[in-house]
Amino acid sequence: MTQQPQRYAKITGWGKYVPEKILTNADFEKMVDTTDEWITSRTGIKERHIRAEGENSSDMSVKSALPALEMAGITPKDLDLIIVACSSPDYLVPGVATIVQEKLGASCGAFQLTSGCSGWVYALVTASQFIQSGTMNNILVIGTEILSFGIDYTDRTTCVLFGDASASVVLQATNKPAGVLHYELGSDGSGAKSLYVPAAGTAMPLGKHAKEVIDNKLMYLKMDGPEVFKFATRVLSSSMKRTLDKAGMLPEQIDLFIPHQANLRIIETAARMMRQPLDKFFINLHKYGNTSAASVPLALVEAFEQGRIKAGDKVLMCAFGAGLTWASALVQLGEVEGAEAAAVEQGSIAENWLSIGKARYLAKKTVNAVQDTVQNLMMNWKMRQYDAARRKKQQRESAN
Ligand SMILES: CC(C)(COP(=O)(O)OP(=O)(O)OC[C@H]1O[C@@H](n2cnc3c(N)ncnc32)[C@H](O)[C@@H]1OP(=O)(O)O)[C@@H](O)C(=O)NCCC(=O)NCCS
């Protein structure tokens, strides 16, 4: 039996859509007890885009998908699958993906993938599996959120953080190494209630609990900000490091890091923990806020548009969010050829040794491991201090 050539899922097209309406920090100063200074210093966010009246996630998905399909040089009819990462679908049932399929005029399978802000990276990895297994050739992977619909605009602790957007990529089959080469998908359901919408699911059906839900605003996103902050600062760098280890690569070999755009302080911590300059981390959260499942693909598209990445580059993406979940993907843009391609086929460690040399790689790994241990100890110490300060504050509040 002849051996089938290895298949990869290359990114061949991309597109984005952000609604025109903008809410600035100055707008929030008029809506809740906050200031531009507080929002900027605690989050880095300046503006977020908000959907037009009547605009739904399916509409926004189509608007980001069409340019991606055009760039890939295919029509919706060529698609084998559509995955829409989304936590804010048009309806609870059906998932938004079938509506997108119909609006695009595609005739393939379609499903929604709900995994909070990690959803699009989960979807990218999932789509890659269908192509790599040889069963599909063209897949559209969309990340869309209309978070503004589920936010309590009187709650200053959440409303300033989120925005609406959509971004898409097309994946196509190739035999040359490309696309997702290594990944990590993670989940810790013990933190489910750190970031969740209490009502409208089976746990609290609207029909039965309507008054309680409305009186207590349980249809809106509830978040334990400091808990999520702690989780995010830990997982962003640690997940990227684990994915790099799988690839046998060092952080300095990555051309651009594309982190989930939730909070500048979380990204700055990740850069420190990876001992990489902040300018190797793509940042656009000041313009959009946290757009959940749209965040990483929107950053990817803008990195292409701004010439920050090109074919041949390696990017490392990482998202985290509700679930709690996280997902990292090491993505090869374009295709690699020649000796590098052969080395990837043999195994990633071989590829890395080829590019930087085995002795240098092992020496750097050892130094990194020591530095990681020291940094992790310091982070644990800081987290304990942070927890102690929170406990003291709670005690003071309950004493008053
Ligand atoms: C939300 C977040 C920015 C808050 O920052 P923080 O430094 O942890 O602030 P705290 O929650 O400890 O709150 C500090 C104070 O600021 C207040 N505050 C919260 N939001 C505020 C706002 N928008 N404007 C002004 N003050 C605000 C709090 O009420 C608190 O006041 P108090 O000390 O009088 O009680 C931060 O916790 C965070 O980014 N968490 C992760 C959120 C996230 O990324 N979620 C999505 C993940 S996908």
The ligand as an ORCA input file, in Angstrom:
! r2SCAN-3c Opt
* xyz 0 1
  C     -11.811     43.707     35.793
  C     -10.422     44.165     36.172
  C      -9.906     45.139     35.115
  C     -10.476     44.867     37.498
  O      -9.194     45.319     37.862
  P      -8.635     45.098     39.343
  O      -7.352     45.815     39.428
  O      -8.647     43.615     39.595
  O      -9.698     45.846     40.185
  P     -10.664     45.260     41.316
  O     -11.668     44.339     40.702
  O      -9.802     44.748     42.441
  O     -11.386     46.577     41.752
  C     -10.667     47.653     42.314
  C     -11.640     48.777     42.525
  O     -11.989     49.338     41.239
  C     -13.410     49.392     41.149
  N     -13.804     49.292     39.756
  C     -14.142     48.194     39.053
  N     -14.460     48.548     37.799
  C     -14.315     49.881     37.726
  C     -14.478     50.823     36.693
  N     -14.866     50.468     35.463
  N     -14.213     52.114     36.956
  C     -13.809     52.514     38.183
  N     -13.635     51.665     39.193
  C     -13.884     50.362     38.968
  C     -13.902     48.245     41.985
  O     -15.252     48.432     42.343
  C     -12.961     48.335     43.164
  O     -13.395     49.384     43.970
  P     -13.319     49.259     45.584
  O     -11.856     49.081     45.892
  O     -13.884     50.540     46.050
  O     -14.125     48.062     45.920
  C      -9.448     42.963     36.307
  O      -9.803     42.189     37.421
  C      -9.464     42.095     35.096
  O      -9.036     42.498     34.026
  N      -9.907     40.837     35.243
  C      -9.966     39.936     34.116
  C     -11.164     40.279     33.310
  C     -11.166     39.597     31.997
  O     -10.217     39.676     31.268
  N     -12.284     38.953     31.683
  C     -12.481     38.309     30.456
  C     -11.629     37.121     30.342
  S     -11.872     36.403     28.808
*
